[in-house]
Each structure stands twice: as structure tokens, then as C-alpha cells.
Amino acid sequence: MNQFIHQFHFLRPWWWLAMIPLLLIIILFKTFARSDSAWEKVCDRHLLPHLLLEQFTQISKNWLWLLFVAWLIAVFALAGPTWRYLEQPIYQKQINRIIVMDLTANSLATDLPPSRLAREKFKLLDLLNHIKEGQVGLIVYAGEPYTVSPLTNDAKTIASMANDLSPQIMPIQGNNLSAGLLLAKKLFQQAQVISGQIIVISSGDIDVAAVTAAKTVKADGFDVSILGVGTQKQAPLATTSGQYLHNAQGNIAFSQFDVIQLKAVAQAGDGIYVPITNNNDDVQQLLQYRVVNTIQNNPQKQQTKLWQDEGHWFVLLLLPLVLLSFRKNFLTRIL
């Protein structure tokens, strides 16, 4: 009993202010009920109790008491009485992502002005700006993948390096997305992350082993989604200085964009393929896909105490009054 008294309180005590209108209603009712009597105009006040009908006075009092009790119960319930609490587990929402960015020569195509590479950078910054929770990492790839940043909570640091990313900084040219996916899985596992999302920003040229690599990383709990940056229109590949790139036969190299293969990799990784858009619809689709919830660095569930609102039990006290109102002529008799 002492514990009950000590713990009893209201979750929403400001609801008791709703008693003020009730007091005003009672005062106004008594004032008008008294002034409406025509006998007050012709009789002395000390004679009124002997002249007024007792039934009318009793009915008025019954109505006021009924209104007062119903209002009091309703306010009491709305104020949220509580005297006990429930323990609730706290879950940390952790959304872990690694962005794998294409820095192959294919990204130099200009079919998307000013270039596919520039569009990739814009989308990288959009992704980093929209990631508000969890950790994010960045891998770039051409002939081999390289880690720009392991998983971190500081997306701004990764964004500050975006301007320096280009095929010219890659020591080995080529197209090795499959190795990039496996490196992303390795970074997740090194951070002891058991599930996550890999987002590939691709200019459209996929190596044949990428589908198998996507299946491998998915089997370990990591989805693979792809943002396709490019068009089916072929464009000559040229460096930022304007020099055209040549293939092994000595001919000018043209861009590639294999939508079918891009979708196959996303499907193998249980992710989605999203073509680039001029707004943030593509970014929103990627980030909203299969949000990952995990509890990290917390082997036991943390508990918090939440006070249990018991006001709904007191609403039941209003049921008898509601049932009485259905009786024939009840309101007429009481009013």
C-alpha cells in the first residue's frame, strides 16, 4: 500500500484544467435557475423555499451531481493515472551500408552531361547526405577494389574526398566489381556487422563474375542494390584532358551500359536495380529498401521503465451512466 501511494501519479496532469469549465457551468446553471423563477420578482426571498416545487429543486441537484461525477471520472481517466511501470527492451536501430563506386574508364563517358563520373559523384554525395543513421563505408574499384573508408559514423569525412575520385587515381585499370563486392563483405565482417546493404554506383560495365559474387555476399547476410548511371547510347571515352582512350585493337573505346547484367547482379544479391534520376527518387528508393535493424556491441537487451497508463480502467465507470441514458424519458426526467 505504501508503495502504491508513493508511486501513484498522473502522466498528463494538465488535463485537470478541464475541471475549470465544469465549475463555470455549475455556477452559470445555478444563477440562471434562480433568476428564471418568476416568483423571485413578486415574493420575498425567505418565502421562496415554501413556494417553489421541491421536485424541480431535486431534479436540478440530480442533474448537477450526475454531470459532476461523469466529468470528474472522464478527467481523471484522461489525466493518465498510474502506479506501476513495465520494463521495455531498448533496441538500437543500426543501418549499415557500404557504397561501392565505379571508377573504371567506362565512367568517363559523356552521354550523361557532363559525364557519368560527375553524375556518380553527385549521387554519392546525395547518398551520404541522406544517410542519418548507422555506419557507412566507401569502396572504389576498377581493375582492383580499394577501401576509401571503412565503416564509420562520419559520412561528412567521406563526402570531403568525393571530388578527388576519378579513374586516374586507380593504379590498375579494368572492371572488377566482383572483387569490390567481396571486399565490402570483408569490411562488414571486420566490423562485426552481421547484416547490411551494399549499394553499387555503376557506370554500366559489369564483369561476368559479379553475379556469383553477389550471391556469395547475400548468403552471408548482405544485400546488393545497384544504381545505374548511364544510357544505352554509346559515347567515346576520353580523359579529362580530352584524349580519347583506345582499346586493345587500337580503336577508340566506346562506353558500355548493360542493363540486363546490372539487374541480374541486383537480383542475385536480393536487392534492387534503380536507374539514375534527376531528383532524389533514386536515392530514396535505395535507402528505403530493406532497412537493417541490429543490436551491436550489446549482447544483452537493455531495459527501460515505462509507466503504464491505467486511465482506461476508470472509463469503465462511465458505462453505467451511459446505459442509464438509454432508458426511456431518462434525459427528460433528469433535466
Stockholm file with secondary structure:
# STOCKHOLM 1.0

chainA/1-335         MNQFIHQFHFLRPWWWLAMIPLLLIIILFKTFARSDSAWEKVCDRHLLPHLLLEQFTQISKNWLWLLFVAWLIAVFALAGPTWRYLEQPIYQKQINRIIVMDLTANSLATDLPPSRLAREKFKLLDLLNHIKEGQVGLIVYAGEPYTVSPLTNDAKTIASMANDLSPQIMPIQGNNLSAGLLLAKKLFQQAQVISGQIIVISSGDIDVAAVTAAKTVKADGFDVSILGVGTQKQAPLATTSGQYLHNAQGNIAFSQFDVIQLKAVAQAGDGIYVPITNNNDDVQQLLQYRVVNTIQNNPQKQQTKLWQDEGHWFVLLLLPLVLLSFRKNFLTRIL
#=GR chainA/1-335 SS CHHHHHHCEESCGGGGGGHHHHHHHHHHHHHHHHHTCGGGGTSCGGGHHHHSCHHHHHHHHHHHHHHHHHHHHHHHHHTCEECCEEEEEECCCCCCEEEEEECSGGGGCCSSSSCHHHHHHHHHHHHHHHCCSSCEEEEEESSSEEEEEEEESCHHHHHHTGGGCSGGGCSSCSCCHHHHHHHHHHHHHHTTCCCEEEEEEECSCCCTTHHHHHHHHHHTTEEEEEEECCCSSCCBCBCTTSCBCBCTTSSBCBCCCCHHHHHHHHHHTTCCEEECCSSSHHHHHHHHTTCCCCCCSCSSCEEEEEECCCHHHHHGGGHHHHHHTTSTTHHHHHC
#=GC SS_cons         CHHHHHHCEESCGGGGGGHHHHHHHHHHHHHHHHHTCGGGGTSCGGGHHHHSCHHHHHHHHHHHHHHHHHHHHHHHHHTCEECCEEEEEECCCCCCEEEEEECSGGGGCCSSSSCHHHHHHHHHHHHHHHCCSSCEEEEEESSSEEEEEEEESCHHHHHHTGGGCSGGGCSSCSCCHHHHHHHHHHHHHHTTCCCEEEEEEECSCCCTTHHHHHHHHHHTTEEEEEEECCCSSCCBCBCTTSCBCBCTTSSBCBCCCCHHHHHHHHHHTTCCEEECCSSSHHHHHHHHTTCCCCCCSCSSCEEEEEECCCHHHHHGGGHHHHHHTTSTTHHHHHC
//
